[in-house]
Structures are given as C-alpha cells and as structure tokens.
Amino acid sequence: MYKQLCERSANTQNWIVLNCALGEKEETREFNVMESDDFSSFLEPDHDQKLFLEANKIAHRIPVQVRQLDSIINDISDRPPGGIYLKLDIQGFDIEVMKGLVDNNARISAPQTEVSLVPIYKRMPNWRTSVDELCARGFQLSGFWPVTLGERLEAIEFDCVMVRGTTIET
C-alpha cells in the first residue's frame, strides 16, 4: 500500500507519505495482515460477534516500524502553519496512537476516527472510551457517520469527527 500511495501522491504537494505505523512509543512491532487488507491491525480479531469471520482472519504477520505522532508532526513542522485535520483509521488502535501525541496536541484542530459499537478486535476500546479520550484532549463531538452496517442495518462502526472546543461531559 505504501508504494501505491507514493504513486498516487506523486503529483500533489499536500501529501506526505511515510512507511510506518503510529503508536504510543517508537518501536518495532508485529502487525497482523488480515485476509482482507481493510481489517489489518496490531490487534487480534475477536470473532465472538460472528462478524467478518473470513475477512478478519490473520493471514500472516510482518514487523513494522512504529512512530509517535509527535515525532511525525515535528518532522513536518516546516509545512505551512495552521491546524491539522487528523484522519485515523487504525482498526481499534486509535487510543494508542493518541497516547503518542503529547507535545503537539494543540496543533490538531479536528480528529476523525473510526469508533466501534461492536468489538471486532480483542482489547479494542469501545466508542465511548474513544470519545472520552478525545474529549479529555480538548475536543468536542461534531458528528457520527455510519461506516459499517450489519445485515439488519444495525450500526457496527462509525466515523467520529471531533473539533477543538469546550470539553463536554460524556
């Protein structure tokens, strides 16, 4: 995917493509590549809900370099100033990524992350925990948009957009 992103972004000035994962600390970790790439994650699949049984199955594991979001933001600090719109789609690992954002939290104007109502990975935070974490960082909810619906149109995952503002009790 890294190669594809490099090719697609070759003619644009506003993209920075890095070949790494994000997390709480700088390290090398084993990454689970699932049968369907969309489900690849550091976390192990949780099939208790009987969802995505074939697609969310570990095909193999690869070592990946993990960096803190703070170090990435520091590396691109020569970019034009202004708020950062942070789009995360990290398959249940979002809070771990936010833990790696300490010094540059104020530079994030609006984070967007996928939150789950149904756990599809073991040890993944539920949507309330994710929203609470972002509220504690000074963001407030802007909206939820469905990403994944079940067979009976029940919500499984939402995109959650938050904006910098007054912290609201959840």
Secondary structure by P-SEA (a helix, b strand, c coil): caaaaaaaacccccbbbbcccccccbbbbbbbbccccccccccccccccccccccccccbbbbbbbbbaaaaaaaaccccccccccccccccaaaaaaaacccccccccbbbbbbbccccccccccaaaaaaaaaaaccccccccccccccccccccccccccccccccc
